[in-house]
């Protein structure tokens, strides 16, 4: 409520977003899925077109995506936050070059792997969008695009990982 007793408008109060979450089962063992989400050559087969990433906390790299319609490349800074081999891997992205990634200038992406029979359950959670200094409509668009995007990319990963295991 505002000091006048009325509810704030959308312009006065930013939208609060739930985390962006997607979870899938993959017909490949945890070690294969781990490599698929942490090794640059593997990541480039299902996610970003160019990958500069090492699964070591503090590593500063980048992910480059190419829009298939416009062929325009966009590169995002990435800083690895945590690594627990074959369990969890996280990074922050979207921070400006030279800025220390933190809550409010970047979004945190966490991959969690859980053995599930002969396969793996992979959960991806993206948080911190609500704390970015973006207008509400931009935050809403980001959430919509990333919910759809993670569904697409994880579908690719689900198809790719079992083939990777066979190599």
Helices and strands as residue ranges (DSSP letters): E 20-26, H 30-38, H 40-43, E 50-52, E 60-66, E 73-84, E 88-93, E 107-116, E 119-127, G 129-131, H 136-166
